[in-house]
Amino acid sequence: MTCASIRSELVGFHFGVIDEAPRIEVERHLTTCPACLSEFLNLKRDVELSASTEERPRAQVKSKLRAAVAQELGLVAGPAVWWQRPVAFGLAAAAVIVAMVSVEAVATSAVTAPVGVTATQRGR
Ligand SMILES: [Zn+2]
């Protein structure tokens, strides 16, 4: 097969829609002919780029997404809403205070016997 006839088969070869015999011919030719191989690689790249550009998110969208993810992970200081930190701190402080008060209440409450345990059993 000549280079010209190989090149006319390259698209079909790329998509795997040519018959077995020409496919083997093309494969064999590509291993021996750098010019046709580079032609094939160009074609392959063109096909892949044109196939993927429509589904690929635009660069702007991508950078926005990346910033949002970074912010979510705490990698960058995002546009903090002024009340978020005080509220979070207040909630945490309230939780700590509630915990301390409960521990205090349990620790200082009078010891009472569990239900069913008599006073005699308790005082050993
Ligand atoms: Zn060739």
Boltz pocket constraint, residues with backbone or C-beta under 6 A from the ligand:
constraints:
  - pocket:
      binder: B
      contacts: [[A, 2], [A, 3], [A, 6], [A, 29], [A, 33], [A, 35], [A, 36], [A, 37]]
      max_distance: 6.0
